[in-house]
Amino acid sequence: SRVGPAQFVDARVGDINGKPIFASQFFDVGTPTLEPLGTRLAASVEQIREKKMDVAQWRANASQEIALALRGLVQDELFRAEALASLTPQQRQGLFAFLQEVQENLRRESGGSREAARRRIEEEGLTAEEFLRRREELVLIQEQLGTKVSRRVNVTWRDINQAYNGRMYEKYNPPSQYLFRLIIINADDEAAKAQVETGLSDNTPFAELATLPLNGSRAANGGLQSPRAVPNDPKDAKFFPNPELDVAAHGLAPGQTSEPIKVGSQLVWIHFDSIKNEKVSVYDAQLEIFSEVSNERFNRERDKYYQRLLSHASVTSLIEMQQRLLAIAEERYLKAPPKNKS
Protein backbone atom coordinates (compact mmCIF):
# COMPACT_ATOMS: atom_id res chain seq x y z
CA SER A 1 0.00 0.00 0.00
CA ARG A 2 1.09 3.54 -0.68
CA VAL A 3 2.35 5.25 2.49
CA GLY A 4 3.16 8.70 1.15
CA PRO A 5 3.73 10.83 -1.94
CA ALA A 6 6.37 9.78 -4.43
CA GLN A 7 9.75 11.40 -3.79
CA PHE A 8 12.71 11.95 -6.06
CA VAL A 9 15.78 10.04 -4.86
CA ASP A 10 18.48 10.34 -7.54
CA ALA A 11 18.90 10.50 -11.27
CA ARG A 12 21.64 10.06 -13.80
CA VAL A 13 22.08 13.37 -15.61
CA GLY A 14 24.94 12.52 -17.96
CA ASP A 15 28.35 10.93 -18.46
CA ILE A 16 31.98 12.04 -18.53
CA ASN A 17 34.14 9.61 -20.49
CA GLY A 18 31.70 6.82 -19.64
CA LYS A 19 31.54 7.68 -15.94
CA PRO A 20 27.92 8.35 -14.89
CA ILE A 21 27.12 11.67 -13.24
CA PHE A 22 24.29 11.64 -10.71
CA ALA A 23 22.22 14.51 -9.38
CA SER A 24 23.23 13.72 -5.81
CA GLN A 25 26.81 14.76 -6.61
CA PHE A 26 25.52 18.30 -7.08
CA PHE A 27 22.84 18.55 -4.42
CA ASP A 28 23.93 16.21 -1.61
CA VAL A 29 27.61 15.30 -1.85
CA GLY A 30 29.56 17.91 -3.79
CA THR A 31 33.03 17.36 -5.20
CA PRO A 32 36.55 17.73 -3.81
CA THR A 33 36.46 21.42 -4.72
CA LEU A 34 32.71 22.23 -4.56
CA GLU A 35 30.20 22.33 -1.73
CA PRO A 36 26.83 20.63 -2.43
CA LEU A 37 24.13 22.98 -3.71
CA GLY A 38 21.14 21.46 -1.93
CA THR A 39 21.28 23.48 1.29
CA ARG A 40 21.64 26.82 -0.54
CA LEU A 41 18.84 26.07 -3.01
CA ALA A 42 16.50 24.97 -0.23
CA ALA A 43 17.29 28.14 1.75
CA SER A 44 16.57 30.34 -1.26
CA VAL A 45 13.14 28.70 -1.64
CA GLU A 46 12.34 30.05 1.82
CA GLN A 47 12.96 33.54 0.45
CA ILE A 48 10.19 32.90 -2.09
CA ARG A 49 7.81 31.91 0.67
CA GLU A 50 8.78 35.07 2.55
CA LYS A 51 8.15 37.06 -0.66
CA LYS A 52 11.76 38.26 -0.79
CA MET A 53 12.29 36.59 -4.18
CA ASP A 54 10.04 35.48 -7.02
CA VAL A 55 10.12 32.10 -8.77
CA ALA A 56 11.72 33.51 -11.94
CA GLN A 57 14.61 34.95 -9.92
CA TRP A 58 15.02 31.66 -8.05
CA ARG A 59 15.24 29.76 -11.36
CA ALA A 60 17.78 32.23 -12.74
CA ASN A 61 19.96 32.00 -9.62
CA ALA A 62 19.66 28.20 -9.44
CA SER A 63 20.53 27.86 -13.13
CA GLN A 64 23.64 30.00 -12.67
CA GLU A 65 24.79 28.05 -9.61
CA ILE A 66 24.19 24.74 -11.37
CA ALA A 67 26.16 25.91 -14.43
CA LEU A 68 29.15 26.86 -12.26
CA ALA A 69 28.98 23.61 -10.29
CA LEU A 70 28.65 21.59 -13.49
CA ARG A 71 31.72 23.16 -15.02
CA GLY A 72 33.61 22.55 -11.77
CA LEU A 73 32.57 18.90 -11.64
CA VAL A 74 33.51 18.24 -15.27
CA GLN A 75 36.81 20.03 -14.77
CA ASP A 76 37.60 18.07 -11.61
CA GLU A 77 36.77 14.77 -13.29
CA LEU A 78 38.89 15.49 -16.38
CA PHE A 79 41.85 16.54 -14.24
CA ARG A 80 41.44 13.50 -11.97
CA ALA A 81 41.21 11.03 -14.84
CA GLU A 82 44.18 12.58 -16.65
CA ALA A 83 46.28 12.47 -13.48
CA LEU A 84 45.34 8.86 -12.76
CA ALA A 85 46.16 7.79 -16.32
CA SER A 86 49.60 9.39 -16.15
CA LEU A 87 50.68 7.80 -12.83
CA THR A 88 53.63 5.45 -12.92
CA PRO A 89 53.44 2.18 -10.91
CA GLN A 90 55.65 3.75 -8.26
CA GLN A 91 53.37 6.81 -8.04
CA ARG A 92 50.31 4.57 -7.74
CA GLN A 93 51.96 2.78 -4.86
CA GLY A 94 52.76 6.13 -3.24
CA LEU A 95 49.16 7.24 -3.59
CA PHE A 96 47.94 4.02 -1.98
CA ALA A 97 50.38 4.55 0.91
CA PHE A 98 49.19 8.14 1.32
CA LEU A 99 45.55 7.07 1.57
CA GLN A 100 46.44 4.45 4.16
CA GLU A 101 48.21 7.17 6.16
CA VAL A 102 45.12 9.41 5.90
CA GLN A 103 42.99 6.58 7.23
CA GLU A 104 45.38 5.91 10.12
CA ASN A 105 45.65 9.62 11.00
CA LEU A 106 41.86 9.91 11.08
CA ARG A 107 41.65 6.88 13.37
CA ARG A 108 44.30 8.29 15.70
CA GLU A 109 42.54 11.69 15.81
CA SER A 110 39.31 9.87 16.72
CA GLY A 111 40.91 8.13 19.68
CA GLY A 112 42.05 5.01 17.87
CA SER A 113 38.54 3.68 17.38
CA ARG A 114 37.37 2.61 13.93
CA GLU A 115 33.78 3.29 14.98
CA ALA A 116 34.67 6.78 16.22
CA ALA A 117 36.42 7.50 12.95
CA ARG A 118 33.37 6.29 11.04
CA ARG A 119 31.08 8.56 13.06
CA ARG A 120 33.36 11.55 12.52
CA ILE A 121 33.34 11.02 8.77
CA GLU A 122 29.56 10.61 8.69
CA GLU A 123 29.21 13.92 10.52
CA GLU A 124 30.63 15.47 7.35
CA GLY A 125 27.90 13.73 5.32
CA LEU A 126 30.23 11.10 3.83
CA THR A 127 30.81 7.40 4.22
CA ALA A 128 34.34 6.18 4.96
CA GLU A 129 34.72 5.09 1.34
CA GLU A 130 33.49 8.46 0.06
CA PHE A 131 35.86 10.28 2.41
CA LEU A 132 38.92 8.38 1.17
CA ARG A 133 37.80 8.68 -2.45
CA ARG A 134 37.38 12.42 -1.97
CA ARG A 135 40.92 12.72 -0.60
CA GLU A 136 42.27 10.62 -3.46
CA GLU A 137 40.51 12.77 -6.04
CA LEU A 138 41.76 15.96 -4.38
CA VAL A 139 45.36 14.74 -4.39
CA LEU A 140 45.14 13.75 -8.04
CA ILE A 141 43.58 17.08 -9.06
CA GLN A 142 46.17 19.09 -7.14
CA GLU A 143 49.00 17.02 -8.60
CA GLN A 144 47.70 17.52 -12.13
CA LEU A 145 47.26 21.26 -11.65
CA GLY A 146 50.75 21.49 -10.22
CA THR A 147 52.28 19.54 -13.09
CA LYS A 148 50.35 20.93 -16.04
CA VAL A 149 49.35 24.41 -14.89
CA SER A 150 51.37 25.87 -12.00
CA ARG A 151 54.69 25.20 -13.71
CA ARG A 152 53.59 27.35 -16.63
CA VAL A 153 52.90 30.35 -14.38
CA ASN A 154 55.83 32.72 -13.95
CA VAL A 155 55.64 36.28 -12.62
CA THR A 156 58.76 38.46 -12.83
CA TRP A 157 59.65 41.80 -11.26
CA ARG A 158 59.10 43.35 -14.67
CA ASP A 159 55.54 41.94 -14.73
CA ILE A 160 54.88 43.47 -11.29
CA ASN A 161 56.18 46.87 -12.43
CA GLN A 162 54.10 46.77 -15.60
CA ALA A 163 50.94 45.90 -13.67
CA TYR A 164 51.62 48.61 -11.08
CA ASN A 165 52.26 51.35 -13.64
CA GLY A 166 49.51 50.11 -15.97
CA ARG A 167 46.09 48.73 -15.11
CA MET A 168 46.66 48.82 -11.34
CA TYR A 169 48.04 52.35 -11.17
CA GLU A 170 44.79 54.00 -10.03
CA LYS A 171 44.28 51.33 -7.39
CA TYR A 172 47.60 52.11 -5.70
CA ASN A 173 47.74 55.81 -6.60
CA PRO A 174 44.30 57.22 -5.83
CA PRO A 175 43.80 61.01 -5.93
CA SER A 176 44.79 62.89 -2.80
CA GLN A 177 41.82 63.71 -0.55
CA TYR A 178 41.66 67.30 0.78
CA LEU A 179 39.65 67.54 4.00
CA PHE A 180 37.97 70.77 5.12
CA ARG A 181 35.83 71.68 8.13
CA LEU A 182 33.29 74.48 8.21
CA ILE A 183 31.58 76.55 10.85
CA ILE A 184 28.50 78.39 9.57
CA ILE A 185 26.44 80.80 11.67
CA ASN A 186 23.89 83.54 11.05
CA ALA A 187 25.75 86.75 10.23
CA ASP A 188 23.67 88.78 12.66
CA ASP A 189 24.27 86.42 15.59
CA GLU A 190 26.90 88.46 17.44
CA ALA A 191 27.01 86.10 20.42
CA ALA A 192 27.80 83.10 18.22
CA LYS A 193 30.43 85.09 16.32
CA ALA A 194 32.10 86.15 19.56
CA GLN A 195 32.08 82.54 20.84
CA VAL A 196 33.78 81.25 17.70
CA GLU A 197 36.36 84.02 17.59
CA THR A 198 37.16 83.61 21.28
CA GLY A 199 37.62 79.88 20.80
CA LEU A 200 39.94 80.41 17.85
CA SER A 201 42.03 83.02 19.71
CA ASP A 202 42.31 80.58 22.63
CA ASN A 203 43.61 77.92 20.19
CA THR A 204 40.65 75.64 20.78
CA PRO A 205 40.85 72.91 18.11
CA PHE A 206 38.60 73.84 15.18
CA ALA A 207 37.08 70.34 15.14
CA GLU A 208 35.98 70.90 18.75
CA LEU A 209 34.52 74.34 18.05
CA ALA A 210 32.67 72.94 15.03
CA THR A 211 30.72 70.54 17.27
CA LEU A 212 29.02 73.44 19.10
CA PRO A 213 25.24 73.69 18.57
CA LEU A 214 25.73 77.08 16.94
CA ASN A 215 27.36 75.46 13.92
CA GLY A 216 24.94 75.00 11.05
CA SER A 217 27.23 72.71 9.05
CA ARG A 218 27.52 69.07 10.18
CA ALA A 219 28.12 69.86 13.83
CA ALA A 220 27.75 66.19 14.72
CA ASN A 221 30.85 65.47 12.60
CA GLY A 222 32.83 68.47 13.76
CA GLY A 223 31.99 70.38 10.58
CA LEU A 224 33.87 67.87 8.45
CA GLN A 225 32.93 68.08 4.76
CA SER A 226 33.08 65.33 2.14
CA PRO A 227 36.66 64.77 0.93
CA ARG A 228 37.69 66.74 -2.15
CA ALA A 229 39.59 64.53 -4.59
CA VAL A 230 42.59 66.22 -6.19
CA PRO A 231 43.99 64.00 -8.97
CA ASN A 232 46.43 66.56 -10.40
CA ASP A 233 47.53 70.10 -9.53
CA PRO A 234 45.56 71.42 -6.52
CA LYS A 235 45.53 74.86 -8.15
CA ASP A 236 43.09 73.45 -10.69
CA ALA A 237 40.82 71.87 -8.09
CA LYS A 238 37.45 73.34 -7.16
CA PHE A 239 36.94 72.90 -3.43
CA PHE A 240 33.66 74.83 -3.06
CA PRO A 241 31.04 75.93 -5.60
CA ASN A 242 30.89 79.38 -3.99
CA PRO A 243 33.73 81.46 -5.52
CA GLU A 244 34.56 83.32 -2.29
CA LEU A 245 34.81 80.10 -0.28
CA ASP A 246 36.82 78.44 -3.02
CA VAL A 247 39.34 81.29 -3.18
CA ALA A 248 39.67 81.25 0.62
CA ALA A 249 40.20 77.48 0.66
CA HIS A 250 42.96 77.74 -1.95
CA GLY A 251 44.75 80.28 0.24
CA LEU A 252 45.01 77.88 3.21
CA ALA A 253 47.65 75.38 4.16
CA PRO A 254 46.83 72.27 6.22
CA GLY A 255 46.01 73.32 9.79
CA GLN A 256 45.06 76.89 8.90
CA THR A 257 41.69 78.58 9.37
CA SER A 258 40.27 81.40 7.27
CA GLU A 259 38.88 84.71 8.45
CA PRO A 260 35.07 84.77 8.60
CA ILE A 261 33.58 85.02 5.10
CA LYS A 262 30.18 86.60 4.61
CA VAL A 263 28.04 84.57 2.23
CA GLY A 264 24.57 86.05 1.98
CA SER A 265 23.10 86.08 5.48
CA GLN A 266 25.74 83.71 6.88
CA LEU A 267 29.29 83.83 8.21
CA VAL A 268 31.57 80.96 7.27
CA TRP A 269 34.94 79.87 8.67
CA ILE A 270 36.92 77.37 6.63
CA HIS A 271 39.51 75.13 8.26
CA PHE A 272 41.92 73.11 6.09
CA ASP A 273 42.02 69.94 8.16
CA SER A 274 44.46 67.70 6.30
CA ILE A 275 45.49 66.01 3.07
CA LYS A 276 44.79 62.30 3.00
CA ASN A 277 47.18 60.51 0.73
CA GLU A 278 46.67 56.75 0.33
CA LYS A 279 49.29 56.10 -2.35
CA VAL A 280 51.12 52.77 -2.04
CA SER A 281 54.57 52.31 -3.53
CA VAL A 282 55.35 49.42 -5.84
CA TYR A 283 57.64 47.99 -3.16
CA ASP A 284 54.83 47.92 -0.59
CA ALA A 285 52.31 46.58 -3.13
CA GLN A 286 54.53 43.97 -4.77
CA LEU A 287 53.32 40.93 -2.80
CA GLU A 288 49.67 41.75 -3.43
CA ILE A 289 50.36 42.40 -7.13
CA PHE A 290 52.36 39.18 -7.41
CA SER A 291 49.49 37.20 -5.89
CA GLU A 292 46.87 38.83 -8.13
CA VAL A 293 48.86 38.43 -11.34
CA SER A 294 49.79 34.84 -10.42
CA ASN A 295 46.15 33.94 -9.80
CA GLU A 296 45.09 35.50 -13.08
CA ARG A 297 47.72 33.58 -15.04
CA PHE A 298 46.99 30.37 -13.15
CA ASN A 299 43.27 30.65 -13.93
CA ARG A 300 44.02 31.40 -17.57
CA GLU A 301 46.37 28.42 -17.93
CA ARG A 302 43.94 26.16 -16.05
CA ASP A 303 41.09 27.17 -18.38
CA LYS A 304 43.25 26.53 -21.45
CA TYR A 305 44.21 23.10 -20.12
CA TYR A 306 40.56 22.32 -19.28
CA GLN A 307 39.40 23.30 -22.76
CA ARG A 308 42.10 21.12 -24.31
CA LEU A 309 41.01 18.09 -22.27
CA LEU A 310 37.34 18.83 -22.91
CA SER A 311 37.88 18.92 -26.69
CA HIS A 312 39.10 15.29 -26.57
CA ALA A 313 36.63 14.01 -23.97
CA SER A 314 33.27 12.33 -24.34
CA VAL A 315 30.96 14.49 -22.24
CA THR A 316 27.19 14.79 -22.29
CA SER A 317 26.14 18.26 -23.46
CA LEU A 318 26.66 20.69 -20.59
CA ILE A 319 23.48 22.53 -21.56
CA GLU A 320 21.47 19.30 -21.45
CA MET A 321 22.88 18.37 -18.04
CA GLN A 322 22.23 21.86 -16.74
CA GLN A 323 18.59 21.68 -17.86
CA ARG A 324 18.12 18.26 -16.28
CA LEU A 325 19.66 19.42 -13.03
CA LEU A 326 17.49 22.52 -12.95
CA ALA A 327 14.37 20.41 -13.46
CA ILE A 328 15.47 18.09 -10.64
CA ALA A 329 16.19 21.08 -8.39
CA GLU A 330 12.68 22.39 -8.99
CA GLU A 331 11.19 19.00 -8.05
CA ARG A 332 13.37 18.67 -5.00
CA TYR A 333 13.23 22.18 -3.57
CA LEU A 334 10.84 24.51 -5.38
CA LYS A 335 7.87 22.12 -5.37
CA ALA A 336 8.62 20.55 -2.01
CA PRO A 337 6.11 21.28 0.77
CA PRO A 338 7.34 23.80 3.38
CA LYS A 339 9.03 22.34 6.43
CA ASN A 340 7.16 22.41 9.71
CA LYS A 341 8.99 24.98 11.87
CA SER A 342 7.30 23.91 15.06
C-alpha positions as CSV (number, residue, x, y, z in Angstrom):
1,S,0.0,0.0,0.0
2,R,1.1,3.5,-0.7
3,V,2.3,5.2,2.5
4,G,3.2,8.7,1.1
5,P,3.7,10.8,-1.9
6,A,6.4,9.8,-4.4
7,Q,9.7,11.4,-3.8
8,F,12.7,12.0,-6.1
9,V,15.8,10.0,-4.9
10,D,18.5,10.3,-7.5
11,A,18.9,10.5,-11.3
12,R,21.6,10.1,-13.8
13,V,22.1,13.4,-15.6
14,G,24.9,12.5,-18.0
15,D,28.4,10.9,-18.5
16,I,32.0,12.0,-18.5
17,N,34.1,9.6,-20.5
18,G,31.7,6.8,-19.6
19,K,31.5,7.7,-15.9
20,P,27.9,8.3,-14.9
21,I,27.1,11.7,-13.2
22,F,24.3,11.6,-10.7
23,A,22.2,14.5,-9.4
24,S,23.2,13.7,-5.8
25,Q,26.8,14.8,-6.6
26,F,25.5,18.3,-7.1
27,F,22.8,18.6,-4.4
28,D,23.9,16.2,-1.6
29,V,27.6,15.3,-1.8
30,G,29.6,17.9,-3.8
31,T,33.0,17.4,-5.2
32,P,36.5,17.7,-3.8
33,T,36.5,21.4,-4.7
34,L,32.7,22.2,-4.6
35,E,30.2,22.3,-1.7
36,P,26.8,20.6,-2.4
37,L,24.1,23.0,-3.7
38,G,21.1,21.5,-1.9
39,T,21.3,23.5,1.3
40,R,21.6,26.8,-0.5
41,L,18.8,26.1,-3.0
42,A,16.5,25.0,-0.2
43,A,17.3,28.1,1.7
44,S,16.6,30.3,-1.3
45,V,13.1,28.7,-1.6
46,E,12.3,30.0,1.8
47,Q,13.0,33.5,0.4
48,I,10.2,32.9,-2.1
49,R,7.8,31.9,0.7
50,E,8.8,35.1,2.6
51,K,8.2,37.1,-0.7
52,K,11.8,38.3,-0.8
53,M,12.3,36.6,-4.2
54,D,10.0,35.5,-7.0
55,V,10.1,32.1,-8.8
56,A,11.7,33.5,-11.9
57,Q,14.6,35.0,-9.9
58,W,15.0,31.7,-8.1
59,R,15.2,29.8,-11.4
60,A,17.8,32.2,-12.7
61,N,20.0,32.0,-9.6
62,A,19.7,28.2,-9.4
63,S,20.5,27.9,-13.1
64,Q,23.6,30.0,-12.7
65,E,24.8,28.0,-9.6
66,I,24.2,24.7,-11.4
67,A,26.2,25.9,-14.4
68,L,29.1,26.9,-12.3
69,A,29.0,23.6,-10.3
70,L,28.6,21.6,-13.5
71,R,31.7,23.2,-15.0
72,G,33.6,22.5,-11.8
73,L,32.6,18.9,-11.6
74,V,33.5,18.2,-15.3
75,Q,36.8,20.0,-14.8
76,D,37.6,18.1,-11.6
77,E,36.8,14.8,-13.3
78,L,38.9,15.5,-16.4
79,F,41.8,16.5,-14.2
80,R,41.4,13.5,-12.0
81,A,41.2,11.0,-14.8
82,E,44.2,12.6,-16.6
83,A,46.3,12.5,-13.5
84,L,45.3,8.9,-12.8
85,A,46.2,7.8,-16.3
86,S,49.6,9.4,-16.1
87,L,50.7,7.8,-12.8
88,T,53.6,5.5,-12.9
89,P,53.4,2.2,-10.9
90,Q,55.6,3.8,-8.3
91,Q,53.4,6.8,-8.0
92,R,50.3,4.6,-7.7
93,Q,52.0,2.8,-4.9
94,G,52.8,6.1,-3.2
95,L,49.2,7.2,-3.6
96,F,47.9,4.0,-2.0
97,A,50.4,4.5,0.9
98,F,49.2,8.1,1.3
99,L,45.5,7.1,1.6
100,Q,46.4,4.4,4.2
101,E,48.2,7.2,6.2
102,V,45.1,9.4,5.9
103,Q,43.0,6.6,7.2
104,E,45.4,5.9,10.1
105,N,45.6,9.6,11.0
106,L,41.9,9.9,11.1
107,R,41.6,6.9,13.4
108,R,44.3,8.3,15.7
109,E,42.5,11.7,15.8
110,S,39.3,9.9,16.7
111,G,40.9,8.1,19.7
112,G,42.0,5.0,17.9
113,S,38.5,3.7,17.4
114,R,37.4,2.6,13.9
115,E,33.8,3.3,15.0
116,A,34.7,6.8,16.2
117,A,36.4,7.5,12.9
118,R,33.4,6.3,11.0
119,R,31.1,8.6,13.1
120,R,33.4,11.5,12.5
121,I,33.3,11.0,8.8
122,E,29.6,10.6,8.7
123,E,29.2,13.9,10.5
124,E,30.6,15.5,7.4
125,G,27.9,13.7,5.3
126,L,30.2,11.1,3.8
127,T,30.8,7.4,4.2
128,A,34.3,6.2,5.0
129,E,34.7,5.1,1.3
130,E,33.5,8.5,0.1
131,F,35.9,10.3,2.4
132,L,38.9,8.4,1.2
133,R,37.8,8.7,-2.5
134,R,37.4,12.4,-2.0
135,R,40.9,12.7,-0.6
136,E,42.3,10.6,-3.5
137,E,40.5,12.8,-6.0
138,L,41.8,16.0,-4.4
139,V,45.4,14.7,-4.4
140,L,45.1,13.7,-8.0
141,I,43.6,17.1,-9.1
142,Q,46.2,19.1,-7.1
143,E,49.0,17.0,-8.6
144,Q,47.7,17.5,-12.1
145,L,47.3,21.3,-11.6
146,G,50.8,21.5,-10.2
147,T,52.3,19.5,-13.1
148,K,50.3,20.9,-16.0
149,V,49.3,24.4,-14.9
150,S,51.4,25.9,-12.0
151,R,54.7,25.2,-13.7
152,R,53.6,27.4,-16.6
153,V,52.9,30.3,-14.4
154,N,55.8,32.7,-14.0
155,V,55.6,36.3,-12.6
156,T,58.8,38.5,-12.8
157,W,59.6,41.8,-11.3
158,R,59.1,43.4,-14.7
159,D,55.5,41.9,-14.7
160,I,54.9,43.5,-11.3
161,N,56.2,46.9,-12.4
162,Q,54.1,46.8,-15.6
163,A,50.9,45.9,-13.7
164,Y,51.6,48.6,-11.1
165,N,52.3,51.3,-13.6
166,G,49.5,50.1,-16.0
167,R,46.1,48.7,-15.1
168,M,46.7,48.8,-11.3
169,Y,48.0,52.4,-11.2
170,E,44.8,54.0,-10.0
171,K,44.3,51.3,-7.4
172,Y,47.6,52.1,-5.7
173,N,47.7,55.8,-6.6
174,P,44.3,57.2,-5.8
175,P,43.8,61.0,-5.9
176,S,44.8,62.9,-2.8
177,Q,41.8,63.7,-0.6
178,Y,41.7,67.3,0.8
179,L,39.6,67.5,4.0
180,F,38.0,70.8,5.1
181,R,35.8,71.7,8.1
182,L,33.3,74.5,8.2
183,I,31.6,76.6,10.9
184,I,28.5,78.4,9.6
185,I,26.4,80.8,11.7
186,N,23.9,83.5,11.0
187,A,25.8,86.7,10.2
188,D,23.7,88.8,12.7
189,D,24.3,86.4,15.6
190,E,26.9,88.5,17.4
191,A,27.0,86.1,20.4
192,A,27.8,83.1,18.2
193,K,30.4,85.1,16.3
194,A,32.1,86.2,19.6
195,Q,32.1,82.5,20.8
196,V,33.8,81.2,17.7
197,E,36.4,84.0,17.6
198,T,37.2,83.6,21.3
199,G,37.6,79.9,20.8
200,L,39.9,80.4,17.9
201,S,42.0,83.0,19.7
202,D,42.3,80.6,22.6
203,N,43.6,77.9,20.2
204,T,40.6,75.6,20.8
205,P,40.8,72.9,18.1
206,F,38.6,73.8,15.2
207,A,37.1,70.3,15.1
208,E,36.0,70.9,18.8
209,L,34.5,74.3,18.1
210,A,32.7,72.9,15.0
211,T,30.7,70.5,17.3
212,L,29.0,73.4,19.1
213,P,25.2,73.7,18.6
214,L,25.7,77.1,16.9
215,N,27.4,75.5,13.9
216,G,24.9,75.0,11.0
217,S,27.2,72.7,9.1
218,R,27.5,69.1,10.2
219,A,28.1,69.9,13.8
220,A,27.7,66.2,14.7
221,N,30.8,65.5,12.6
222,G,32.8,68.5,13.8
223,G,32.0,70.4,10.6
224,L,33.9,67.9,8.4
225,Q,32.9,68.1,4.8
226,S,33.1,65.3,2.1
227,P,36.7,64.8,0.9
228,R,37.7,66.7,-2.1
229,A,39.6,64.5,-4.6
230,V,42.6,66.2,-6.2
231,P,44.0,64.0,-9.0
232,N,46.4,66.6,-10.4
233,D,47.5,70.1,-9.5
234,P,45.6,71.4,-6.5
235,K,45.5,74.9,-8.1
236,D,43.1,73.4,-10.7
237,A,40.8,71.9,-8.1
238,K,37.5,73.3,-7.2
239,F,36.9,72.9,-3.4
240,F,33.7,74.8,-3.1
241,P,31.0,75.9,-5.6
242,N,30.9,79.4,-4.0
243,P,33.7,81.5,-5.5
244,E,34.6,83.3,-2.3
245,L,34.8,80.1,-0.3
246,D,36.8,78.4,-3.0
247,V,39.3,81.3,-3.2
248,A,39.7,81.2,0.6
249,A,40.2,77.5,0.7
250,H,43.0,77.7,-1.9
251,G,44.8,80.3,0.2
252,L,45.0,77.9,3.2
253,A,47.7,75.4,4.2
254,P,46.8,72.3,6.2
255,G,46.0,73.3,9.8
256,Q,45.1,76.9,8.9
257,T,41.7,78.6,9.4
258,S,40.3,81.4,7.3
259,E,38.9,84.7,8.5
260,P,35.1,84.8,8.6
261,I,33.6,85.0,5.1
262,K,30.2,86.6,4.6
263,V,28.0,84.6,2.2
264,G,24.6,86.0,2.0
265,S,23.1,86.1,5.5
266,Q,25.7,83.7,6.9
267,L,29.3,83.8,8.2
268,V,31.6,81.0,7.3
269,W,34.9,79.9,8.7
270,I,36.9,77.4,6.6
271,H,39.5,75.1,8.3
272,F,41.9,73.1,6.1
273,D,42.0,69.9,8.2
274,S,44.5,67.7,6.3
275,I,45.5,66.0,3.1
276,K,44.8,62.3,3.0
277,N,47.2,60.5,0.7
278,E,46.7,56.8,0.3
279,K,49.3,56.1,-2.4
280,V,51.1,52.8,-2.0
281,S,54.6,52.3,-3.5
282,V,55.3,49.4,-5.8
283,Y,57.6,48.0,-3.2
284,D,54.8,47.9,-0.6
285,A,52.3,46.6,-3.1
286,Q,54.5,44.0,-4.8
287,L,53.3,40.9,-2.8
288,E,49.7,41.7,-3.4
289,I,50.4,42.4,-7.1
290,F,52.4,39.2,-7.4
291,S,49.5,37.2,-5.9
292,E,46.9,38.8,-8.1
293,V,48.9,38.4,-11.3
294,S,49.8,34.8,-10.4
295,N,46.2,33.9,-9.8
296,E,45.1,35.5,-13.1
297,R,47.7,33.6,-15.0
298,F,47.0,30.4,-13.2
299,N,43.3,30.6,-13.9
300,R,44.0,31.4,-17.6
301,E,46.4,28.4,-17.9
302,R,43.9,26.2,-16.0
303,D,41.1,27.2,-18.4
304,K,43.2,26.5,-21.4
305,Y,44.2,23.1,-20.1
306,Y,40.6,22.3,-19.3
307,Q,39.4,23.3,-22.8
308,R,42.1,21.1,-24.3
309,L,41.0,18.1,-22.3
310,L,37.3,18.8,-22.9
311,S,37.9,18.9,-26.7
312,H,39.1,15.3,-26.6
313,A,36.6,14.0,-24.0
314,S,33.3,12.3,-24.3
315,V,31.0,14.5,-22.2
316,T,27.2,14.8,-22.3
317,S,26.1,18.3,-23.5
318,L,26.7,20.7,-20.6
319,I,23.5,22.5,-21.6
320,E,21.5,19.3,-21.4
321,M,22.9,18.4,-18.0
322,Q,22.2,21.9,-16.7
323,Q,18.6,21.7,-17.9
324,R,18.1,18.3,-16.3
325,L,19.7,19.4,-13.0
326,L,17.5,22.5,-13.0
327,A,14.4,20.4,-13.5
328,I,15.5,18.1,-10.6
329,A,16.2,21.1,-8.4
330,E,12.7,22.4,-9.0
331,E,11.2,19.0,-8.1
332,R,13.4,18.7,-5.0
333,Y,13.2,22.2,-3.6
334,L,10.8,24.5,-5.4
335,K,7.9,22.1,-5.4
336,A,8.6,20.5,-2.0
337,P,6.1,21.3,0.8
338,P,7.3,23.8,3.4
339,K,9.0,22.3,6.4
340,N,7.2,22.4,9.7
341,K,9.0,25.0,11.9
342,S,7.3,23.9,15.1
